[in-house]
Amino acid sequence: MCAAHSDDRDKKEKPQRRVTMKDIARELGISHVSVSYALRNASGVSEETRRRVKAKAEEMGYVSDPLLSVLSHYRMNSKTKPLHAEIAWVNTWREPEKLRQHREFDLYWEGALASANRAGFKLQEFNTAEIPLHRLQSIFKARNIRGVLLAPLEDSNQDWSAYTWADFATVRFGRTIPEPETYFVSSAQVNNTILAFNQMHELGYERIGYAGEWVRYRYFGIGFSWVQQQLPANLRLPLLSLDAVNHPAKTEAAINRWIQKNKPDAILTDVPAMPQILKNLGYRVPDDIGLATTSIQDTTIDAGIDQMPYDIGSAAVRTLIALLSNHIRGVPETRNETLIGGKWIHGSMLPPRK
């Protein structure tokens, strides 16, 4: 083989070198750190620089190294970093300390705090009882806080008119907050109810009823109504919708009528007072009626669903950090909903039926 042919083959077989961020930086006369920020949509570079970098990267055929991306993700999640920025946890309760007296909401906080610390953020609580909304956003800007978690509300009719969302990445907990239509993280209420029903059925219960408070942001009843369709018609029990908070006497009477008419052998409920209500009506738990709850936190019912609130808090912070990393602010045109599945917990109030 002649030398010319050998040189041509070597040129064809020699792999092309990957274009790096340093190559792009050299072409544009800027630092590779600025290139990195621009490609990740991070703060620290102007929109003009971001546009130039992305155009040059496309022109040069730049493709991110997947191994470096995996390494970056590993570093983000494998160890605690020095705190370098703040995330705001906004508490709008009139008596702020009562929010985290609810074990479920306290676990939201604990999960969020741990996830923030791992990523190098400080989670800081702000309450509107001390600092009104119109002052909060000024404080956030002064302290360079760009990420906000909206804690569960005490009043779902919260007025947000004194607050502007455009400058902040925001994630809310659950559906208690009807607006703004930001990204949110919640329990998978429909799937959790189906899980609970199937577990109760496997324990030998056949006439399984659902008695729950009617609240527009709770979807447990939807899951119950759907899963009833797998049963023969004679075993399908009507859902009992309650106004348990405002009318306890009427609630007790409604439960009594419903039990007498439908004769459930087990009840799935989101009413924390259900054990006492059944006792008042003369029913023994679990001898007469088995009992399970849609959320084992903040209730004396020991069988039912653990909605994994710690994981919900952790997921909320991860979602917020992703928004910050991608420079997403304000109320999005299309929001993402992250639903965390729960797990079943066996308990003495729902023993296996012989």
N, C-alpha and C positions, 0 to 999 in steps of 0.2 A: 504494500500500500504506500502511495506516495505521501510525502510530508504534508502537502497542501490538503489532501483529503483527511488526513489525521487531525490537522488543526481545525478543519471545519467541523468534524465530529465532536471534538473536545468542546468547541464553542456551543454546539447544540445541546450537549449533555450536561454542561455546567449549570447547576441550579441557580435561579435568580435570587439575589439577596432580598430579604423582606425589608420593605420600607419601614423605618422607625420614626418615632416622635422626634428624635434628634435630627433626622433628615429633614422633616417638615420645618422644624425650628430654624435649621441652617438656611433653608430656602427663603424663609420669611424674615430672618434677622431678629428673631425673638427667642426667649428661653424655652427649653423643652417643658418646663413646669407650666408655662402659659399655654402651650399646646395641649398638655394633659388636661388642664382645667377646661379649655375650650371644647375638647372632644367629649368630656364628661358632663358638659353643661353646668359646671360648677361655678360658683361665684368667684370673683377675683380677676375676671377679664371683662373687657367691654364687649358689647354686642358686635361691634365692627370687627374686633379681633376674632371673636368666635366665628363670624361669617367667613373671614379670610382663611382661618385655619381649616375649617371644614371644606372649603372650596379647594384649597391646596391639597388636603389629604385625599380628596376624591380624584383630583388630577393626577396625583402620584401613585394612586392605587393602594393607598394605605388600608390595611386590615388589622384590627386589633389581635394581639396574640392571645389565644384562648387560655394557654397555660398561665400567662401573667394575670388574666382575669380571675382564674381559679385561685391563684396565690393571693391576689388582692382580697378576694372573698374570704379566704382562710384567715388572713391577718385581721380582717374586720370582725370575724366571729370567734376567734380562738383565744383571745386574751383581752384583758382590760387595758384601755389606753389612757394616757393622761387626759384629763378633762380639758376641752378646748372651746366648747360652745354650749349654749343653753337651749333647752327645749322647755316650753311653757306648758304646764298642766293648769287649765282654767276651771276653777270651781265656782259655780254660780249659786250655791246653796245659801239661803239666808243665814243659817247657822253652819258655817263651813265644816266644823268638826264632825257634824253628823253624817257627811258623805261617806267617810271611811270607817264609820261605825258599822256600816253594812259590810260584812265579811267579803262578799262578792266584789264590791267596789274597791275594797282595800287590796284585794288580790290583783285587780286591774293595775293599781298603783305599783305594787311590788314587782309585777312582771314588767311593767314599763320602765321602772327604775333600773332593774337589773339589765335589761336590754340596752338602755341608754348608756349606762356605765361601760358596758362591753364595747360599745361603739365610740366611746370617748366623749359623750355628751353628759351634761349635768341636767337632770330633770328638776325643774323649779316650780313649786306650786304658787299660783296667784289666785286670790279669791275676790269676787266682785263685792262682797260685803265690806271689804276694806278699801278696795280700789275700783271705782266705777269703770264701766267698759270704755268710755271715751278717753280715759286716762291710760288704760291698759295698753292700747296700741301705741301710744306715744312712748311708754316705758319700754315696750318690746323693741321699737326702732332705736331708741337710745342705747339699749343694751345689745343691739345686733341680734336679737332673737327673731328667727325667721320660721321656726317650726312650732306649731301649736296643737296640743291635744285638748279636745273638749270633753271633759268628764261628764258622766251621766247627769242629767238634769233632775232637779227636784220638781220643777214646773216645766212641762213640755211646751208651754206658751211663752217661753223666754223671748224677750224683745231684743233683737240684735241690731236695731236700727242705728245705734250709736257706735257701731264697729264696722270697719272696712276690711274686707278679706283679701283684697287684691295683692297686698304685699307679703302675704304669709302662706306657707304650706300648712294645711289644716287637716287633721284626721279626728273624727268623732267616734265615740263609743256607742254602738247600738242604734236603735231606732227611736229612742226617747227624744232625740233631737231631730225634729222634722226638717229644720233648715239651719244653716245653709246646706245645700246639696253637695257636701264634700265627700271625699273617700271616708268609708267607715269600716270598723271591725266589730263583729258581733258573734254571738253564739248561733249555731245552726239550729234554730228552734224547731223547724219543721222536721228535719232529720233526727234531732234528738227525741222528739215525741214519738216518731216511728220506732226508734231504737227502744224506748221505754215500753211501748205497747208490746212489741215483739218479745222483750224479756219477760214481761208480766205473763204473756201467753205461754211462754216456755215453762214458767213456774207452775202452770196448771190452772191459771185463772181464765175463765171463759166469758164472764159478763163484766167486761172492763169498761168503766165509764170515765168520762173526763168532766171535771168541775173546775172552772177557772174564772178569774176576774176578766171582765170585758175591758180590755185596754187595746187601743187601736194599733199599738206597736208590738203587741205580742202575737206570735204566729203559732203557738202551741196547738190551738184549736184547729188550725188548718191541717197540721200533720195528723191529728186524731181523726178528723173527718175523712181524710184520704185513706188512712190505714184501715178504717172500719169496712172499707169496700171488700177486703179479703175475707170477711166473715159471712157466714150464712145470715140471711135477713133476720132470723129470730134472735140472733145474738148481737145485733147492732143496737147500741144504746144511744139515745140522743145526747148531744153535747149540752151541758148545763152552763150557761153564761151568767156570771154573777156580778153584782156591784158590791163586793164584800167590804170595801173600805168605808163607803158612805152610809150603808144601811145594814149593819150587822144583824139586827133582829129579822129583817126581811130575808136576808141571806140564809140564816139558819132555817127559817120556815120553808124557803124554796128548796134547800137541800133535803129537808125531811120529806117533802112531797115527791121530789125526784127519786129518792131512794125507795120509798114505798111503792111507787109506780113501776120502776124499772128493775129493782132488786139487783144491783151490782154486787159482785163478789169481790171487786177491787176497784179503787178509785185512783186515778192519776190527777194531780192537782198542782196549781201554782199558788194556792191559798195557804199561807203559813199557819193560820189558825185552825185548819181542818181537823187535826187530832182533838182539839178541845171542843169543836162544834159537834163532832161525832159522839164524844163523851156526853155532852149536854143532851143529845138526842137519845141516849141510851144504847148506843152501839159500841161494841168492844173491838178494838184494833189490836191484833189482826184476827181475833176469833170470829167475829161476825163479818168484818170487811177488811180486806188488805188495803194498804195505803202506800202510795209512792208519790214522789214530787218531781216536778220538771227541773228543780234546782235545789241541791242539798244544802247549799249555803244559806245562812240566815233563816233556818227553820229547824224544828225538832223532828221532822220526818227524816228517818235515817236510810230509806231506800229510794232510789231514783237516779237522776242524772246529775253528774258533776259536769257543769258547763265549761270547765277548764278556764276560769277567769284569769289565772296567772298567764296562761298562754295567749289569751285575748289581749292583755296588756302588753305583752312582749311583741305580738304581731302588730299592734298599733304603732309602736315605736319603729319597727322595721319598715312599715309602710311609710311613715313620715320621713325617715331618713332617705328612702328611695325617692320621694318627691323632692326633697332638698337637693339630692345628688343630681337629679334631672332638671333642676331649675323650674319646677312646676309650682306656680303660686296661684292663689285665688280659687274661685269656684270653677271646677272643670266642666267642660261641655258634656263629657261622659265620665261618670264617676265609677270607681271600682268598689265592690262590696266584698270584703273578706269574711267568710263565715268559718268559725272554728267548731269542729265536731266535738261533742261531749263523750263521756264514757259512763257506762252503767255501774251503779254501786248497789250491791246487795245489802239488805238491812232486815232488822227484826220485825219491822212493821209489814213486811211482805214475804213471809216464809213460803217455801214450796208447799203446794197443796197436795194432800194425800188423795 
